[in-house]
Amino acid sequence: MIEVAGLLAAKKEQRRQVLRARRALEPACRQVFDAAIRQRLQKLPAYERAQTVFCYVSLADEPATQAILAAALAAGKTVAVPFIADAAAGRMEAVRLKSLSDLVPGAFGIPTAAPETRELIAPASLDFIVVPGAAFDRAGHRLGMGGGYYDRFLQRATNAVRAAVAYECQLLAAVPVESFDETVDCILTEQALYSCK
């Protein structure tokens, strides 16, 4: 059993290495990869059935989700995005997004629904969650950014299918895990769909 300090150091080093590889992807390459990931996601039966979809709003070097959000809205799905409700407590909530034009910068520069449009959606009512992460392994273990927001949120989203989106360079042989780390059900990359259950 790796001691806690060693585990944290291992996570930090893996996060650093994977994020460096992700940032090194060429923009043209990234666009092709993003389109492949989106198409793979939209063909998932769990996504097709889902009526309420939670999806992060991507930052510059993450797999892009704006087209995923737009397509889910166009399909008539109820769409929710993250909202950092309490940064000190590490608490994230789901808020409804009715239009991409409602997005404004939120905590840590992460886009979220504008305050005047903000409507909370209970995590337990979500059918499908698009999960971000720094790294993943094929067993569904996830290495996040270190804040624990998604681990705490996923514990409350008990009815949702959890689909991670990532580039192949973010897949590792094994991700170091702690008892509170939440897993995903599948991982979608530009090359494949990996089932983790």
LINLIN-V437760 format. One line per field, one symbol per residue. ss: DSSP state (2 for helix, 1 for strand, 0 for the rest). phi: phi as a letter, one per 20 degrees, with the letter a starting at -180 (. if undefined). burial: + if it has 24 or more other ideal C-beta (glycine too) atoms within 12 Angstrom, else -. Layout:
BEGIN
ss: ???
phi: ???
burial: ???
END
This chain:
BEGIN
ss: 00022222222222222222222000222222222222222200222220011110000000000222222222000111111111000011111100022211102220111022200110222001111000111000111000002222222200001111100222110000000000100111000011100
phi: .ffgffffffffffgfffffffffffgffgffffffffffffefgffgffecddbfdfegdegfdgffffffffenffdccfcfebffemddcecfdebffefcfdgmmefbffgfdfcfcfgfefebcederfbbcfenfcdeeoemgffffffeefdefddedbegfeedfbdfcdfefeddebcdcfdaddedd
burial: ----------+--++--++--+--+----+--++-+++-+++-+-++--+-+++++++--+++++++++-+++---++++++++------++++++++-+-++--+---++++----+--+-+--+++++++++++++-++++++-+-++++++-++--+++++++++++++--+++---++++++++++--++-+-
END
